[in-house]
Amino acid sequence: MKKLFGTDGMRGIAGKYPLTPDFIKKIGYVTANILKTSGKKEFVIGRDTRESSLDISKAISEGMISAGLDVLDCEIISTPAIAYITVERGSTAGCVISASHNSAEFNGIKFFSNLGIKIADSLEDKIERELDKDLPVEEKNKGKILNEKDYAKDIYEKFLYSTIRDVSGFNGMKIVIDCANGTNYKIAPEVFSNLKANITAISTEPDGKNINKKCGALHLQNLKDTVISCKADFGIAYDGDGDRCIFVDENGEVMDGDYLIAIAADYLKKNKKLRNNSVVTTVMSNFGFYKAMKKEGIKVLSSAVGDKYVYEEMINNDIILGGEQSGHIIFRDFLNTGDGLLTSLQITSIIKKSGKSLSELSKIIKKYPQVLLNVKVDRKLPIAENSKLANAIKTIEKKLKDNGRVLVRYSGTEPLLRIMVEGPDDEVTKCYAQEIADVVDF
C-alpha cells in the first residue's frame, strides 16, 4: 500500500482510492480503535462544503461507531474549530473531512489528537499498517451519532470573541472578506459584523462545486478588485477549510503569512508578550522576513514545511507565535493549530490598536525577489554527495553573502529538485538560480 498520509492528512480524488466508501469506513474503524485510549469515548467530526464531504463524513462515522465511539457531528465547520471543540469537550480525537485549498473534486481526512494538534507521524504510520491488513469492520452499532451543530458553532464563536478582549470592537473599519465558498462562509461575516466592522463578504454561496474556485487565499484577484472598488481598509481571504488566511492592503497589495507573522511578532514584543522573543517559520519564509526580525531583535527558528512541524518547534522551544508563508499561523496562547479566522481577528485587532493602515504596518518587511525552479530528476541523490551540485550551491551562497539565500530540496511527492534563490534583484536572482539548475544531470 502506498503512503496515505501527507503533510496534512490523507488526500485524494473523492470516489477513488483511498476515498472509496468501504475503505473510508475502514479508516474510521481502525483510527477509532487506535485513538480511543484517551479522553471520553467520542470523536468530534466536521466537514467542508464539497459535495463529497457529507458522504465521506457518514462513512467514516459508521466505522467509528462500529468501533464503539460516539460521534459528535458538527456538520459544516472549519478545521481549527474541530481542533478547539475536541479539546474543550475532552474528546478522544477530532476528524475533519476536507481537502483544504484544493478544488472540489479532491477531498481528504485530517485527524486531531485530544490536544487539538495534528496526530503524530508515528500514529499515522500505525494507522497505515493496520489499514494494510485484511481486517473486517464489525457491523455492530456500539456508539451513536450526536448532532449538535448549533452547540459547536456557538462554543467556537464564543472562544473567538474571548481572544480579543482588549478591544471594544472594530467600529469604523471597512473590511472585505473572501470566504472561499468554504467553511467560513457564514461564521466569518457574522463574527466581524458582531464586532461592529463594516463588512463586504464575497464567495459566500457554496454549491458543493465552487469551493476555492477562483476565490479564497490562493486566488486573490477578486478580493483585490473588491477592496479597491469599495475603498476598504483591507481585505481578508480564507481557504476552503478555514485554517489559513491572507490579507490584502488598501492598495490591493498581498500580505502573506510572512507579513502577518512579522506584524504580530513586532506588536507582541513591544507589549512584552512575545515569549522568548522568538517566532517559528518554515524554511520557505522570505529572506526579507529573517532580516526584518533580526533588525527588531526577534529570533527566528525554522521548521520543515507543514504547520504540525511548526507547532513541534514551538513546543520544543516554548514559543507562542509561528506559521507559514501560506497563511497557516499559530497563536499558541489561544489554540494549538493554525486558524484563519482567529488569525484575522488578531491582525485586525493589531491594526485597530495601532491606528495605522495595513500598508504602513507592512513596511516592517522588505521582501527579496524570489526565483523558484523545478528540475526533473531520475534519482534523488543526497545533495551533499553530489559534488557538482553542492559546489554550485556554495558558489552562489558566497556571491550572495548576507544579501540573499539558497534553498535546494527534493519534492516529497514528485521526481523534482526544487531550487529557490532569493537575492537583491530579479535578474541577478534568476541568473543564480539557473546556474544551479544547469549542473543538475541525474
C-alpha positions as CSV (number, residue, x, y, z in Angstrom):
1,M,0.0,0.0,0.0
2,K,1.4,3.4,-0.9
3,K,1.7,6.0,1.9
4,L,-1.7,7.5,2.6
5,F,-0.8,10.4,4.9
6,G,0.9,13.5,3.6
7,T,1.9,16.7,5.5
8,D,-1.8,17.5,6.1
9,G,-3.7,14.2,6.5
10,M,-5.0,12.0,3.7
11,R,-5.9,13.5,0.4
12,G,-7.2,12.3,-3.0
13,I,-10.0,12.4,-5.5
14,A,-13.3,11.7,-4.0
15,G,-14.7,8.3,-5.0
16,K,-11.2,6.9,-5.9
17,Y,-8.9,5.0,-3.5
18,P,-8.4,5.8,-0.7
19,L,-11.6,7.8,-0.6
20,T,-14.0,5.0,-1.5
21,P,-16.9,4.2,0.8
22,D,-15.8,0.9,2.1
23,F,-12.2,2.0,2.7
24,I,-13.3,5.2,4.4
25,K,-15.4,3.2,6.8
26,K,-12.4,1.0,7.5
27,I,-10.3,4.2,8.1
28,G,-12.9,5.3,10.7
29,Y,-12.9,1.9,12.4
30,V,-9.1,1.5,12.5
31,T,-8.5,5.0,13.6
32,A,-11.1,4.9,16.3
33,N,-9.6,1.7,17.8
34,I,-6.1,3.2,17.8
35,L,-7.0,6.6,19.2
36,K,-9.7,5.8,21.7
37,T,-7.2,5.2,24.5
38,S,-7.6,8.8,25.9
39,G,-10.4,11.2,26.7
40,K,-14.1,10.4,26.6
41,K,-15.1,7.8,24.0
42,E,-16.2,10.3,21.5
43,F,-14.9,11.5,18.1
44,V,-15.7,15.1,17.0
45,I,-16.2,15.4,13.3
46,G,-16.8,18.2,10.9
47,R,-16.7,18.8,7.1
48,D,-16.3,21.5,4.5
49,T,-18.7,22.4,1.7
50,R,-17.6,20.0,-1.0
51,E,-20.4,17.8,-2.4
52,S,-18.5,14.7,-1.5
53,S,-17.9,15.7,2.1
54,L,-21.3,14.6,3.5
55,D,-21.0,11.0,2.2
56,I,-17.3,10.7,3.4
57,S,-18.4,12.0,6.8
58,K,-21.2,9.4,7.0
59,A,-18.9,6.6,6.0
60,I,-16.1,7.4,8.4
61,S,-18.7,7.9,11.2
62,E,-20.1,4.4,10.6
63,G,-16.6,3.0,11.1
64,M,-16.1,4.9,14.3
65,I,-19.5,3.9,15.7
66,S,-18.7,0.2,14.9
67,A,-15.5,0.6,17.0
68,G,-17.6,1.7,20.0
69,L,-17.3,5.5,19.8
70,D,-20.0,8.2,19.8
71,V,-19.6,10.7,17.0
72,L,-20.3,14.4,17.6
73,D,-21.3,15.6,14.2
74,C,-20.6,19.4,13.9
75,E,-21.6,19.4,10.2
76,I,-20.1,22.2,8.1
77,I,-17.4,23.8,10.3
78,S,-13.7,24.8,10.0
79,T,-10.7,22.6,10.6
80,P,-9.5,24.7,13.6
81,A,-13.0,24.8,15.1
82,I,-12.9,21.0,15.3
83,A,-9.4,21.2,17.0
84,Y,-10.8,23.6,19.6
85,I,-14.0,21.6,20.3
86,T,-12.1,18.4,20.6
87,V,-10.1,19.8,23.4
88,E,-13.0,21.7,25.0
89,R,-15.0,18.5,25.3
90,G,-12.2,16.3,26.3
91,S,-12.9,14.0,23.4
92,T,-10.8,11.1,22.2
93,A,-9.9,12.8,18.9
94,G,-11.2,15.0,16.1
95,C,-11.7,14.5,12.4
96,V,-12.2,16.9,9.5
97,I,-13.4,16.0,6.0
98,S,-11.7,18.5,3.7
99,A,-9.0,18.9,1.1
100,S,-8.3,22.4,2.4
101,H,-7.3,24.8,-0.5
102,N,-7.7,22.2,-3.3
103,S,-10.5,22.2,-5.9
104,A,-13.9,20.5,-5.3
105,E,-13.1,17.1,-6.9
106,F,-10.5,16.5,-4.2
107,N,-11.2,15.6,-0.6
108,G,-9.3,14.5,2.4
109,I,-9.3,13.4,6.0
110,K,-7.4,15.1,8.8
111,F,-7.2,13.8,12.4
112,F,-6.6,15.8,15.6
113,S,-5.5,14.3,18.9
114,N,-7.2,15.1,22.2
115,L,-4.7,18.0,22.5
116,G,-6.1,19.7,19.4
117,I,-3.0,19.1,17.3
118,K,-2.4,17.0,14.1
119,I,-1.8,13.4,15.1
120,A,1.9,12.4,15.3
121,D,3.7,10.8,12.3
122,S,4.1,7.6,14.4
123,L,0.3,7.3,14.8
124,E,-0.2,7.9,11.1
125,D,2.3,5.0,10.4
126,K,0.4,2.8,12.9
127,I,-2.9,3.5,11.2
128,E,-1.5,2.8,7.8
129,R,-0.1,-0.6,9.0
130,E,-3.5,-1.6,10.3
131,L,-5.2,-0.4,7.1
132,D,-2.9,-2.7,5.2
133,K,-4.2,-5.7,7.0
134,D,-7.3,-7.7,5.8
135,L,-9.4,-6.7,8.8
136,P,-13.2,-6.9,8.7
137,V,-15.1,-3.9,10.1
138,E,-17.6,-5.0,12.7
139,E,-21.2,-4.1,11.7
140,K,-22.3,-3.5,15.3
141,N,-23.5,0.0,16.2
142,K,-21.8,0.2,19.5
143,G,-21.8,4.0,19.5
144,K,-24.2,6.7,18.3
145,I,-24.3,10.0,16.4
146,L,-24.6,13.2,18.5
147,N,-25.8,16.1,16.3
148,E,-25.0,19.4,17.9
149,K,-24.3,21.8,15.1
150,D,-25.5,24.9,16.9
151,Y,-23.6,24.0,20.0
152,A,-20.4,23.6,18.0
153,K,-20.8,26.9,16.2
154,D,-21.8,28.8,19.4
155,I,-18.9,27.5,21.6
156,Y,-16.3,28.2,18.8
157,E,-17.7,31.7,18.3
158,K,-17.6,32.4,22.0
159,F,-13.9,31.3,22.0
160,L,-13.1,33.6,19.1
161,Y,-14.5,36.7,20.9
162,S,-12.6,35.8,24.1
163,T,-9.3,36.2,22.2
164,I,-9.7,39.9,21.6
165,R,-11.0,41.2,24.9
166,D,-8.5,44.1,24.8
167,V,-10.5,45.9,22.0
168,S,-14.1,47.1,22.2
169,G,-14.7,46.2,18.6
170,F,-13.9,47.1,15.0
171,N,-16.0,50.2,14.7
172,G,-15.1,52.4,11.7
173,M,-13.2,49.6,9.9
174,K,-14.2,48.8,6.4
175,I,-13.3,45.2,5.5
176,V,-13.8,42.9,2.6
177,I,-13.9,39.1,3.4
178,D,-13.5,36.4,0.9
179,C,-14.8,33.1,2.4
180,A,-13.7,30.8,-0.5
181,N,-17.2,29.3,-0.6
182,G,-15.9,27.2,2.2
183,T,-16.4,26.6,5.9
184,N,-16.2,30.2,7.0
185,Y,-18.9,31.4,4.6
186,K,-21.4,32.1,7.4
187,I,-19.4,32.5,10.6
188,A,-16.7,34.9,9.4
189,P,-19.1,37.7,8.2
190,E,-21.2,37.1,11.4
191,V,-18.3,37.5,13.7
192,F,-16.9,40.6,12.1
193,S,-20.3,42.2,11.9
194,N,-21.0,41.4,15.6
195,L,-17.7,43.3,16.3
196,K,-19.2,46.3,14.5
197,A,-17.0,46.2,11.4
198,N,-18.4,47.4,8.1
199,I,-18.3,44.2,6.1
200,T,-18.5,43.3,2.4
201,A,-18.5,39.5,2.1
202,I,-17.7,37.6,-1.1
203,S,-17.6,34.0,-2.1
204,T,-20.3,33.1,0.4
205,E,-22.6,30.9,-1.7
206,P,-21.2,27.3,-1.7
207,D,-22.8,24.9,-4.1
208,G,-20.6,21.9,-3.5
209,K,-18.5,22.5,-6.6
210,N,-17.2,26.1,-6.2
211,I,-15.1,25.8,-3.0
212,N,-11.8,27.6,-3.7
213,K,-12.9,28.2,-7.3
214,K,-11.2,31.5,-8.4
215,C,-11.6,32.7,-4.8
216,G,-10.1,32.4,-1.4
217,A,-6.5,32.5,-0.2
218,L,-5.0,31.1,-3.4
219,H,-7.0,33.2,-5.9
220,L,-6.9,36.8,-4.7
221,Q,-7.8,38.9,-7.8
222,N,-11.5,39.2,-6.9
223,L,-10.6,40.3,-3.3
224,K,-8.1,42.8,-4.6
225,D,-10.6,44.3,-7.0
226,T,-13.3,44.5,-4.4
227,V,-11.1,46.1,-1.8
228,I,-10.1,48.8,-4.2
229,S,-13.6,49.4,-5.6
230,C,-15.1,49.5,-2.1
231,K,-12.3,51.7,-0.9
232,A,-11.9,49.3,2.0
233,D,-9.2,49.5,4.7
234,F,-8.1,45.9,3.8
235,G,-9.3,42.5,2.7
236,I,-9.1,39.0,4.2
237,A,-9.2,35.7,2.3
238,Y,-9.6,32.3,3.8
239,D,-9.1,28.9,2.3
240,G,-11.8,26.2,2.0
241,D,-11.4,24.7,5.4
242,G,-10.6,27.9,7.2
243,D,-7.2,27.1,8.7
244,R,-5.3,29.9,6.8
245,C,-5.8,33.5,5.8
246,I,-4.1,36.0,3.6
247,F,-4.6,39.8,3.8
248,V,-4.7,42.4,1.0
249,D,-4.0,46.0,2.0
250,E,-5.9,49.1,0.9
251,N,-3.9,49.3,-2.3
252,G,-4.6,45.7,-3.3
253,E,-1.1,44.5,-2.3
254,V,-0.9,41.0,-0.9
255,M,0.2,40.5,2.7
256,D,1.1,36.8,3.1
257,G,2.0,34.9,6.2
258,D,5.5,36.4,6.4
259,Y,4.0,39.9,6.8
260,L,1.3,38.8,9.2
261,I,3.8,36.9,11.5
262,A,6.2,39.9,11.4
263,I,3.4,42.4,12.3
264,A,2.1,40.2,15.1
265,A,5.7,39.5,16.4
266,D,6.5,43.2,16.5
267,Y,3.3,44.1,18.3
268,L,3.8,41.3,20.9
269,K,7.4,42.2,21.5
270,K,6.6,45.8,22.1
271,N,4.0,44.8,24.5
272,K,6.3,42.3,26.3
273,K,4.1,39.4,25.3
274,L,6.4,37.6,22.8
275,R,7.7,34.7,24.9
276,N,11.5,34.2,24.5
277,N,11.5,37.0,21.9
278,S,11.2,34.2,19.2
279,V,9.0,33.0,16.4
280,V,8.9,29.9,14.2
281,T,8.5,29.8,10.5
282,T,9.3,27.2,7.8
283,V,12.3,27.2,5.5
284,M,10.1,28.8,2.8
285,S,9.8,32.2,4.5
286,N,11.3,35.0,2.5
287,F,14.8,36.2,3.3
288,G,13.4,39.7,3.9
289,F,11.4,38.2,6.8
290,Y,14.6,37.0,8.5
291,K,16.3,40.4,8.0
292,A,13.3,42.2,9.5
293,M,13.1,40.0,12.5
294,K,16.9,40.3,13.1
295,K,16.5,44.1,13.0
296,E,13.7,44.0,15.6
297,G,15.7,41.8,17.9
298,I,13.5,38.7,17.3
299,K,15.0,35.3,17.0
300,V,13.6,33.1,14.1
301,L,13.6,29.3,14.3
302,S,12.9,27.3,11.1
303,S,11.0,24.1,10.7
304,A,10.1,21.8,7.9
305,V,7.2,22.7,5.7
306,G,3.8,21.9,7.4
307,D,2.0,23.5,10.3
308,K,2.4,20.5,12.5
309,Y,6.2,20.8,12.2
310,V,5.9,24.5,13.0
311,Y,4.0,23.5,16.2
312,E,6.5,20.9,17.2
313,E,9.3,23.5,17.0
314,M,7.1,26.0,19.0
315,I,6.6,23.4,21.8
316,N,10.2,22.4,21.9
317,N,11.3,26.0,22.4
318,D,8.4,27.4,24.3
319,I,7.3,29.8,21.6
320,I,3.8,31.3,21.2
321,L,3.8,32.5,17.6
322,G,4.7,30.7,14.4
323,G,3.4,29.8,11.0
324,E,3.9,29.6,7.3
325,Q,4.1,32.0,4.4
326,S,0.9,30.4,3.1
327,G,-1.1,31.9,5.9
328,H,-1.2,29.0,8.4
329,I,-0.4,30.9,11.6
330,I,-0.5,29.5,15.2
331,F,-1.2,31.8,18.1
332,R,-0.4,29.1,20.7
333,D,-1.7,31.2,23.7
334,F,-5.2,30.5,22.2
335,L,-5.0,27.4,20.0
336,N,-2.5,24.7,19.1
337,T,-3.2,24.8,15.3
338,G,-3.5,27.3,12.5
339,D,-6.8,29.1,12.4
340,G,-7.6,31.6,9.6
341,L,-10.5,33.3,11.4
342,L,-8.6,33.6,14.7
343,T,-5.5,35.0,12.9
344,S,-7.7,37.5,11.0
345,L,-9.2,38.7,14.3
346,Q,-5.7,39.1,15.9
347,I,-4.3,41.0,13.0
348,T,-7.4,43.2,12.7
349,S,-7.1,44.0,16.4
350,I,-3.5,45.0,16.0
351,I,-4.4,47.3,13.0
352,K,-7.1,48.8,15.1
353,K,-5.0,49.5,18.1
354,S,-2.0,50.8,16.1
355,G,-4.1,53.5,14.4
356,K,-2.1,52.8,11.2
357,S,-3.0,51.3,7.8
358,L,-2.0,47.8,6.9
359,S,0.3,49.2,4.2
360,E,2.1,51.2,6.9
361,L,2.5,48.2,9.2
362,S,3.7,46.1,6.4
363,K,6.8,48.3,5.9
364,I,8.4,46.2,8.6
365,I,9.4,43.8,5.8
366,K,11.2,44.5,2.6
367,K,10.6,41.3,0.5
368,Y,13.5,39.9,-1.5
369,P,13.0,38.8,-5.1
370,Q,12.5,35.0,-5.1
371,V,13.0,32.6,-8.0
372,L,11.7,29.0,-7.9
373,L,12.9,26.4,-10.4
374,N,11.8,22.8,-10.6
375,V,14.2,20.4,-12.3
376,K,13.1,16.9,-13.2
377,V,15.4,14.2,-11.9
378,D,15.6,10.4,-12.4
379,R,17.1,9.8,-8.9
380,K,17.1,11.6,-5.6
381,L,20.8,11.5,-4.7
382,P,21.7,13.2,-1.4
383,I,22.6,16.7,-2.3
384,A,25.7,16.7,-0.2
385,E,27.0,13.7,-2.1
386,N,26.7,15.3,-5.5
387,S,29.8,17.4,-5.7
388,K,28.8,19.5,-8.8
389,L,25.5,20.5,-7.2
390,A,26.9,21.1,-3.8
391,N,29.7,23.2,-5.2
392,A,27.3,25.2,-7.3
393,I,25.2,26.0,-4.2
394,K,28.2,27.0,-2.2
395,T,29.4,29.3,-5.1
396,I,26.0,31.1,-5.2
397,E,25.9,31.4,-1.4
398,K,29.3,33.1,-1.5
399,K,28.1,35.5,-4.2
400,L,25.0,36.4,-2.2
401,K,26.9,36.8,1.1
402,D,24.4,38.3,3.5
403,N,22.2,39.6,0.8
404,G,20.1,36.6,-0.1
405,R,19.9,32.8,0.4
406,V,19.7,29.5,-1.4
407,L,17.4,26.5,-0.6
408,V,17.6,23.3,-2.6
409,R,15.5,20.3,-1.8
410,Y,13.6,17.4,-3.3
411,S,9.9,17.4,-3.8
412,G,8.3,14.9,-1.4
413,T,5.7,13.8,-4.0
414,E,7.3,14.3,-7.4
415,P,10.6,13.4,-9.1
416,L,11.7,17.1,-8.9
417,L,14.6,19.0,-7.4
418,R,13.2,22.3,-6.1
419,I,15.6,25.3,-6.4
420,M,14.8,28.5,-4.6
421,V,17.1,31.6,-4.7
422,E,16.4,34.9,-3.1
423,G,18.6,37.8,-3.9
424,P,19.0,41.6,-4.3
425,D,17.2,42.0,-7.7
426,D,15.2,39.9,-10.1
427,E,17.7,39.5,-12.9
428,V,20.6,38.5,-10.7
429,T,18.5,36.1,-8.7
430,K,17.2,34.4,-11.9
431,C,20.8,34.0,-13.1
432,Y,21.9,32.5,-9.8
433,A,19.0,30.0,-9.8
434,Q,19.8,29.0,-13.4
435,E,23.5,28.4,-12.6
436,I,22.4,25.8,-10.0
437,A,19.8,24.2,-12.3
438,D,22.4,23.9,-15.1
439,V,24.6,21.4,-13.1
440,V,21.7,19.0,-12.4
441,D,22.2,15.9,-14.6
442,F,20.9,13.0,-12.5
